[in-house]
Amino acid sequence: MQFLWKYIDDLVGKGLDLWIIAQLLFYASSTFVPMALPLAILLASLMTFGNLGEHYELVAAKAAGVSLRKIMMPLILFSLFIAGIAFYFSNVVLPLANLKMFTLLYDVKEQKPALNIREGVFYYDIDGYVIKVGEKDSDGKTIRRVLIYQHTRPGGNLNVTVAQSGVMDVTEDKRFLIFTLYNGHNYNELRETRADMTRRPMQRINFDEEVIRFDLSSFTMERTSEELFKEHHQMMNLSQLAESMDTLQAQIDTRVEAFAGQLERSSYFFYNNYLHPRETFVAEKSQAETYEEIGDEINDSQYRLAIAEAIALTRNNSMLIDNFLAEYDARSKTMIKHKVEVQRKFTLSIACLLLFFIGAPLGAIIRKGGLGAPLVVSVVIFILYYIISIMGEKSVKEGALLPLVGMWISSAVMLPFGIWLTIKTTTDSPLMEADGWSKFLSKLKRKKRQKGHEDTSTVQ
């Protein structure tokens, strides 16, 4: 649903096959796994241990001498297995799904809208033609007051066709649109010789019936090569990301050295051409150490020229620096996105494990199965985890945090909570007993009620 709402404008009205839409939805579903899988594990662990607690199966197991740690062990191993699959998915399947989806989505966006010639509206989507139909009968084929401008020849609108009525139809293979026109005129400006450019002769042809065939090959969706998108960071696995980051870093270092050399050469050229007499361009070196001493070495015209050139050089260097900083910032952000993708390959696996160790103890505490309380609790916890994760990722992309810090901040926040819950639950701590918390809350309510009676008595 998120995918459909996001790209609905690119899909509607283009006559796409059901198979194309099904492919898009399949690839989009694959890209949503990193968000859905941790939530699914959290909800499943909550429901599983909630059901065990609700039916007193955990109590029976503990009475038989089986600790909660032993009960959790098979599911821990299963969670480790899922974490391994999640890493494989992030590193291999997800880049491929992104590549397939974005390539197909690009082709869909470039696809022209489906052929739809409406009454009284100029239609421009057929290459080389502009068509206007005054009226269309209820059968959708019979047309009246037809006007066609042809732009297939150089020079603009040189051929105009006007007809009182006609019939339009599309061939079975949908390659051609055929207009059969009746009782019309064809106006054609001749531009065959150089003299025609000044005399502008015009040819008018009356016809009882004329057939015009329009090529609709531009309406067929052309598939773009996936090679054009393989350089994007979301389409790479770990080895490709490492290779791409090495290339980016080498490009950044080379660009920095080239820019530093460019500034140095421009300053050196100015120093030797304007702060020294031209005959001493190479042979002599100035002994002046201050601006006043430099001024004593050259005459007034050379000094004014040097000042003007210094201002021009400063402005030029300022523009060069601004352009270089913009380029450097763009390259740095690209490098950060690569580093974010590297960390993302591992965060999904850790998130699956972490949310299991939060969901299982909470399920044992809540003792409620089904889709009621477990669903509410899991959604609240996951929203908290997801918000922290998004904040960390955006901070990394803005340069406020290092990728290693920002991408793991949500796991770092949730990890102590998961460890504390697991330890307290497996050691049968009274803090983890729901009845204990109910009694504690009831006691607080009684104390509050007693305090309210005492305050009322004091006032009286």
Secondary structure per residue as TSV (DSSP state, phi and psi in degrees):
chain	resnum	aa	ss	phi	psi
A	1	M	-	360.0	-40.1
A	2	Q	H	-61.8	-42.8
A	3	F	H	-62.9	-43.8
A	4	L	H	-64.3	-43.8
A	5	W	H	-66.7	-33.3
A	6	K	H	-72.7	-37.6
A	7	Y	H	-116.6	22.2
A	8	I	H	-62.5	-35.7
A	9	D	H	-67.6	-27.1
A	10	D	H	-85.0	-14.2
A	11	L	H	-101.2	-33.5
A	12	V	T	-76.4	139.4
A	13	G	T	81.1	13.7
A	14	K	S	-111.8	3.7
A	15	G	-	62.7	37.1
A	16	L	-	-72.9	144.8
A	17	D	-	-69.8	153.0
A	18	L	H	-61.0	-32.1
A	19	W	H	-65.7	-38.2
A	20	I	H	-64.8	-45.2
A	21	I	H	-65.0	-39.0
A	22	A	H	-63.6	-39.7
A	23	Q	H	-62.7	-44.7
A	24	L	H	-59.9	-45.3
A	25	L	H	-65.0	-38.0
A	26	F	H	-64.8	-47.8
A	27	Y	H	-66.6	-36.8
A	28	A	H	-65.3	-39.5
A	29	S	H	-61.0	-36.5
A	30	S	H	-64.3	-37.4
A	31	T	H	-72.3	-17.6
A	32	F	T	-90.4	-3.5
A	33	V	H	-58.9	-41.9
A	34	P	H	-58.0	-24.5
A	35	M	H	-90.7	-33.7
A	36	A	H	-82.8	-35.8
A	37	L	H	-64.7	-47.9
A	38	P	H	-60.6	-40.0
A	39	L	H	-64.8	-38.5
A	40	A	H	-64.2	-41.4
A	41	I	H	-66.9	-41.7
A	42	L	H	-61.1	-47.2
A	43	L	H	-66.5	-41.6
A	44	A	H	-64.4	-42.1
A	45	S	H	-67.1	-38.8
A	46	L	H	-63.2	-45.9
A	47	M	H	-66.5	-40.3
A	48	T	H	-63.7	-54.1
A	49	F	H	-74.7	-24.3
A	50	G	H	-66.3	-41.9
A	51	N	H	-63.9	-43.1
A	52	L	H	-61.5	-39.7
A	53	G	H	-73.0	-36.4
A	54	E	H	-67.1	-33.8
A	55	H	T	-97.0	15.0
A	56	Y	T	59.9	24.4
A	57	E	H	-74.4	-32.8
A	58	L	H	-65.1	-40.2
A	59	V	H	-63.0	-42.3
A	60	A	H	-64.5	-41.0
A	61	A	H	-65.6	-42.2
A	62	K	H	-65.4	-37.3
A	63	A	H	-65.9	-28.2
A	64	A	T	-85.3	3.2
A	65	G	T	91.6	10.4
A	66	V	-	-96.4	117.4
A	67	S	-	-76.5	162.2
A	68	L	H	-65.0	-29.5
A	69	R	H	-61.5	-41.9
A	70	K	H	-69.4	-34.6
A	71	I	H	-66.1	-36.8
A	72	M	H	-78.2	-21.8
A	73	M	H	-56.6	-46.2
A	74	P	H	-59.9	-39.1
A	75	L	H	-71.8	-30.6
A	76	I	H	-63.4	-44.6
A	77	L	H	-63.7	-39.9
A	78	F	H	-65.2	-37.5
A	79	S	H	-65.9	-38.0
A	80	L	H	-63.0	-38.9
A	81	F	H	-63.2	-43.9
A	82	I	H	-64.1	-38.6
A	83	A	H	-62.1	-38.8
A	84	G	H	-64.7	-42.3
A	85	I	H	-64.2	-37.6
A	86	A	H	-63.3	-39.2
A	87	F	H	-65.4	-44.0
A	88	Y	H	-60.9	-40.9
A	89	F	I	-62.2	-46.2
A	90	S	I	-65.3	-35.3
A	91	N	I	-87.9	-28.2
A	92	V	I	-118.3	-53.8
A	93	V	I	-74.2	-45.9
A	94	L	H	-62.3	-45.5
A	95	P	H	-58.5	-39.8
A	96	L	H	-66.5	-41.2
A	97	A	H	-64.5	-40.2
A	98	N	H	-62.2	-42.7
A	99	L	H	-61.9	-47.2
A	100	K	H	-62.9	-44.6
A	101	M	H	-67.6	-47.8
A	102	F	H	-70.3	-31.4
A	103	T	H	-66.4	-46.7
A	104	L	H	-67.0	-38.6
A	105	L	H	-65.8	-36.7
A	106	Y	H	-62.2	-43.7
A	107	D	H	-63.3	-38.7
A	108	V	H	-66.2	-40.8
A	109	K	H	-65.3	-35.2
A	110	E	H	-78.8	-14.3
A	111	Q	S	-65.9	134.9
A	112	K	-	-71.7	152.7
A	113	P	-	-60.4	155.0
A	114	A	-	-61.5	152.1
A	115	L	-	-59.4	119.6
A	116	N	-	-150.3	87.5
A	117	I	-	-89.0	115.9
A	118	R	-	-103.6	161.8
A	119	E	B	-67.8	135.5
A	120	G	T	68.4	14.2
A	121	V	-	-125.4	131.8
A	122	F	-	-69.3	133.1
A	123	Y	B	-111.6	121.2
A	124	Y	-	-110.5	-4.1
A	125	D	-	-77.7	-13.8
A	126	I	S	-85.3	121.8
A	127	D	T	-58.4	127.1
A	128	G	T	86.4	0.9
A	129	Y	E	-137.7	149.0
A	130	V	E	-126.5	124.7
A	131	I	E	-122.0	137.1
A	132	K	E	-132.7	129.2
A	133	V	E	-115.0	124.0
A	134	G	E	-70.0	-44.9
A	135	E	E	-142.9	152.1
A	136	K	E	-129.3	132.8
A	137	D	-	-74.5	172.7
A	138	S	T	-64.8	-22.7
A	139	D	T	-74.1	-9.6
A	140	G	S	77.1	1.2
A	141	K	S	-116.6	-39.1
A	142	T	E	-76.5	127.4
A	143	I	E	-127.0	154.7
A	144	R	E	-137.0	154.0
A	145	R	E	52.1	68.9
A	146	V	E	-94.8	135.8
A	147	L	E	-132.1	123.9
A	148	I	E	-128.6	122.5
A	149	Y	E	-101.9	129.1
A	150	Q	E	-107.7	126.2
A	151	H	-	-118.8	24.3
A	152	T	-	-75.1	-21.9
A	153	R	S	-96.1	148.7
A	154	P	T	-65.3	145.7
A	155	G	T	114.3	-5.9
A	156	G	S	99.5	-143.2
A	157	N	S	-84.8	89.3
A	158	L	-	-107.2	-11.2
A	159	N	E	-134.2	122.2
A	160	V	E	-127.6	133.0
A	161	T	E	-118.7	130.3
A	162	V	E	-125.5	131.2
A	163	A	E	-140.6	148.2
A	164	Q	E	-74.3	-35.9
A	165	S	E	-154.1	176.0
A	166	G	E	176.3	-179.3
A	167	V	E	-133.2	131.1
A	168	M	E	-114.8	141.6
A	169	D	E	-151.7	154.4
A	170	V	E	-111.8	136.9
A	171	T	-	-64.1	162.0
A	172	E	T	-62.4	-34.8
A	173	D	T	-83.7	1.7
A	174	K	S	59.7	28.5
A	175	R	-	-89.9	-26.5
A	176	F	E	-136.0	145.3
A	177	L	E	-106.1	123.8
A	178	I	E	-110.8	122.1
A	179	F	E	-104.1	119.6
A	180	T	E	-104.4	107.4
A	181	L	E	-104.0	148.7
A	182	Y	E	-128.9	141.7
A	183	N	E	53.7	72.5
A	184	G	E	-146.1	-174.3
A	185	H	E	-132.8	151.8
A	186	N	E	-126.0	119.7
A	187	Y	E	-104.3	126.5
A	188	N	E	-136.0	118.8
A	189	E	E	-85.8	125.7
A	190	L	-	-87.0	131.2
A	191	R	-	-133.3	50.5
A	192	E	S	-88.5	-27.7
A	193	T	S	-125.9	169.8
A	194	R	S	-64.8	-34.5
A	195	A	T	-66.1	-27.4
A	196	D	H	-64.8	-22.6
A	197	M	H	-66.6	-27.7
A	198	T	H	-100.4	-38.8
A	199	R	H	-80.1	-28.9
A	200	R	-	50.9	62.0
A	201	P	-	-69.0	149.2
A	202	M	E	-127.4	141.5
A	203	Q	E	-116.0	131.9
A	204	R	E	-120.9	127.8
A	205	I	E	-123.3	126.3
A	206	N	E	-94.2	140.9
A	207	F	E	-139.3	149.3
A	208	D	E	-88.2	-32.8
A	209	E	E	-150.2	134.1
A	210	E	E	-142.4	140.1
A	211	V	E	-113.0	125.8
A	212	I	E	-118.9	129.9
A	213	R	E	-111.2	124.6
A	214	F	E	-106.0	130.8
A	215	D	E	-78.8	124.1
A	216	L	-	-106.0	21.3
A	217	S	G	-64.1	-26.2
A	218	S	G	-70.6	-12.4
A	219	F	G	-87.5	-12.9
A	220	T	S	-78.9	138.7
A	221	M	-	-76.3	123.5
A	222	E	-	-97.0	133.4
A	223	R	-	-86.9	125.6
A	224	T	-	-81.7	147.3
A	225	S	-	-67.1	136.1
A	226	E	G	-68.6	-15.4
A	227	E	G	-63.2	-25.5
A	228	L	G	-70.0	-20.2
A	229	F	T	-111.2	-2.3
A	230	K	T	-69.5	-17.9
A	231	E	T	-82.1	-6.3
A	232	H	S	-74.0	143.8
A	233	H	G	-65.6	-26.9
A	234	Q	G	-77.3	-8.3
A	235	M	G	-105.1	16.1
A	236	M	-	-118.2	149.4
A	237	N	-	-91.9	-174.6
A	238	L	H	-61.8	-45.6
A	239	S	H	-65.0	-39.5
A	240	Q	H	-67.9	-37.9
A	241	L	H	-63.9	-42.3
A	242	A	H	-62.8	-43.4
A	243	E	H	-65.1	-41.1
A	244	S	H	-66.3	-38.6
A	245	M	H	-67.0	-37.4
A	246	D	H	-62.2	-42.2
A	247	T	H	-65.0	-43.5
A	248	L	H	-62.3	-43.3
A	249	Q	H	-64.4	-39.9
A	250	A	H	-64.2	-39.5
A	251	Q	H	-65.0	-40.3
A	252	I	H	-64.4	-46.0
A	253	D	H	-62.6	-42.5
A	254	T	H	-63.8	-41.4
A	255	R	H	-66.8	-38.9
A	256	V	H	-64.3	-45.1
A	257	E	H	-63.5	-41.6
A	258	A	H	-64.5	-39.6
A	259	F	H	-68.9	-41.7
A	260	A	H	-61.0	-42.0
A	261	G	H	-64.6	-36.2
A	262	Q	H	-64.1	-44.6
A	263	L	H	-64.3	-41.3
A	264	E	H	-64.9	-41.1
A	265	R	H	-67.0	-39.2
A	266	S	H	-65.6	-39.9
A	267	S	H	-68.1	-39.7
A	268	Y	H	-65.3	-41.2
A	269	F	H	-63.6	-42.9
A	270	F	H	-64.5	-42.1
A	271	Y	H	-61.6	-44.4
A	272	N	H	-80.7	-25.3
A	273	N	H	-90.6	-29.6
A	274	Y	H	-120.1	-21.1
A	275	L	S	-96.0	-1.8
A	276	H	S	-129.8	151.5
A	277	P	-	-59.4	147.7
A	278	R	G	-64.9	-27.5
A	279	E	G	-73.1	-14.5
A	280	T	G	-108.6	28.0
A	281	F	S	-57.1	-40.6
A	282	V	S	-116.8	-39.0
A	283	A	S	-68.7	-39.3
A	284	E	-	-109.7	156.1
A	285	K	-	-119.9	138.5
A	286	S	-	-72.1	140.8
A	287	Q	-	-95.0	-0.7
A	288	A	-	-73.0	142.0
A	289	E	-	-118.1	-13.1
A	290	T	S	-126.6	165.7
A	291	Y	H	-63.5	-36.4
A	292	E	H	-64.0	-41.3
A	293	E	H	-68.2	-35.4
A	294	I	H	-63.3	-40.2
A	295	G	H	-62.1	-29.2
A	296	D	H	-73.8	-20.8
A	297	E	H	-82.6	-19.9
A	298	I	S	-123.6	159.3
A	299	N	-	-81.1	179.4
A	300	D	H	-65.3	-43.7
A	301	S	H	-64.3	-40.9
A	302	Q	H	-65.4	-36.1
A	303	Y	H	-66.3	-44.6
A	304	R	H	-65.3	-39.5
A	305	L	H	-64.1	-39.4
A	306	A	H	-64.4	-41.5
A	307	I	H	-63.2	-44.2
A	308	A	H	-63.7	-43.2
A	309	E	H	-68.0	-34.1
A	310	A	H	-64.2	-41.1
A	311	I	H	-65.3	-44.9
A	312	A	H	-63.0	-41.3
A	313	L	H	-64.7	-39.8
A	314	T	H	-64.0	-44.4
A	315	R	H	-63.8	-43.0
A	316	N	H	-62.6	-44.3
A	317	N	H	-65.7	-34.3
A	318	S	H	-63.4	-42.4
A	319	M	H	-66.0	-39.9
A	320	L	H	-62.1	-41.0
A	321	I	H	-65.8	-42.5
A	322	D	H	-61.2	-45.0
A	323	N	H	-64.5	-39.7
A	324	F	H	-65.7	-41.6
A	325	L	H	-64.1	-39.3
A	326	A	H	-64.4	-42.1
A	327	E	H	-66.0	-42.6
A	328	Y	H	-64.6	-39.7
A	329	D	H	-64.8	-40.1
A	330	A	H	-64.7	-43.7
A	331	R	H	-66.0	-38.1
A	332	S	H	-66.1	-40.4
A	333	K	H	-65.7	-36.6
A	334	T	H	-63.4	-41.0
A	335	M	H	-63.3	-39.9
A	336	I	H	-63.8	-40.9
A	337	K	H	-62.9	-36.8
A	338	H	H	-64.0	-43.4
A	339	K	H	-66.4	-35.1
A	340	V	H	-62.6	-43.4
A	341	E	H	-64.8	-34.8
A	342	V	H	-62.3	-46.3
A	343	Q	H	-68.4	-31.9
A	344	R	H	-65.7	-27.5
A	345	K	H	-59.9	-28.8
A	346	F	H	-100.7	-26.5
A	347	T	H	-65.1	-32.7
A	348	L	H	-63.7	-43.9
A	349	S	H	-63.9	-45.1
A	350	I	H	-66.4	-36.9
A	351	A	H	-63.2	-38.6
A	352	C	H	-62.0	-45.5
A	353	L	H	-66.6	-44.9
A	354	L	H	-63.1	-45.5
A	355	L	H	-72.4	-23.3
A	356	F	H	-67.2	-43.5
A	357	F	H	-73.1	-9.6
A	358	I	H	-93.4	-42.6
A	359	G	H	-70.3	-41.0
A	360	A	H	-63.4	-51.1
A	361	P	H	-62.2	-38.5
A	362	L	H	-64.7	-37.4
A	363	G	H	-63.2	-40.0
A	364	A	H	-65.9	-29.1
A	365	I	H	-80.1	-46.7
A	366	I	H	-66.8	-39.5
A	367	R	-	58.6	41.6
A	368	K	-	-133.5	126.2
A	369	G	-	-99.4	-165.9
A	370	G	T	76.7	-161.1
A	371	L	T	-107.8	24.0
A	372	G	S	-90.4	-100.4
A	373	A	H	-58.9	-41.1
A	374	P	H	-58.4	-38.9
A	375	L	H	-65.1	-43.4
A	376	V	H	-63.2	-47.7
A	377	V	H	-64.2	-44.1
A	378	S	H	-65.2	-39.2
A	379	V	H	-66.1	-42.1
A	380	V	H	-61.8	-46.5
A	381	I	H	-64.8	-42.5
A	382	F	H	-68.4	-37.9
A	383	I	H	-61.6	-42.0
A	384	L	H	-60.9	-46.5
A	385	Y	H	-62.1	-42.2
A	386	Y	H	-69.0	-40.0
A	387	I	H	-63.0	-45.8
A	388	I	H	-61.9	-40.4
A	389	S	H	-63.9	-44.6
A	390	I	H	-65.5	-41.6
A	391	M	H	-61.3	-42.9
A	392	G	H	-63.9	-42.9
A	393	E	H	-65.9	-42.3
A	394	K	H	-66.3	-36.0
A	395	S	H	-64.2	-37.5
A	396	V	H	-64.9	-46.4
A	397	K	H	-67.5	-24.8
A	398	E	T	-85.5	-5.4
A	399	G	T	86.1	8.7
A	400	A	S	-80.4	-27.4
A	401	L	S	-130.9	155.2
A	402	L	-	-72.6	148.5
A	403	P	H	-57.2	-37.2
A	404	L	H	-66.3	-27.6
A	405	V	H	-87.5	-51.1
A	406	G	H	-65.5	-37.0
A	407	M	T	-77.0	-17.2
A	408	W	T	-111.3	5.3
A	409	I	H	-67.9	-35.7
A	410	S	H	-66.8	-40.6
A	411	S	H	-66.7	-37.5
A	412	A	H	-65.9	-33.1
A	413	V	H	-73.2	-41.5
A	414	M	H	-80.1	-23.9
A	415	L	H	-60.4	-48.6
A	416	P	H	-60.3	-37.3
A	417	F	H	-64.3	-43.6
A	418	G	H	-65.0	-42.5
A	419	I	H	-63.2	-43.3
A	420	W	H	-64.1	-44.4
A	421	L	H	-62.4	-44.3
A	422	T	H	-64.5	-45.1
A	423	I	H	-63.8	-47.2
A	424	K	H	-65.5	-36.5
A	425	T	H	-73.9	-44.1
A	426	T	H	-69.9	-23.5
A	427	T	T	-94.5	10.1
A	428	D	T	54.2	43.4
A	429	S	-	-67.6	139.0
A	430	P	G	-62.9	-19.3
A	431	L	G	-64.3	-24.4
A	432	M	G	-93.1	2.3
A	433	E	-	-85.2	124.5
A	434	A	H	-64.1	-35.2
A	435	D	H	-64.6	-36.7
A	436	G	H	-62.6	-43.3
A	437	W	H	-66.7	-33.8
A	438	S	H	-65.9	-43.9
A	439	K	H	-63.9	-38.9
A	440	F	H	-63.6	-43.2
A	441	L	H	-67.0	-38.3
A	442	S	H	-64.3	-39.6
A	443	K	H	-63.7	-40.9
A	444	L	H	-63.5	-38.5
A	445	K	H	-65.7	-40.8
A	446	R	H	-64.6	-42.1
A	447	K	H	-63.5	-39.6
A	448	K	H	-66.0	-38.4
A	449	R	H	-66.8	-42.7
A	450	Q	H	-63.5	-40.9
A	451	K	H	-63.9	-36.7
A	452	G	H	-65.9	-38.7
A	453	H	H	-64.6	-42.0
A	454	E	H	-62.9	-40.9
A	455	D	H	-65.6	-36.6
A	456	T	H	-67.2	-40.8
A	457	S	H	-64.8	-39.2
A	458	T	H	-63.3	-40.9
A	459	V	H	-65.9	-40.5
A	460	Q	-	-65.9	360.0
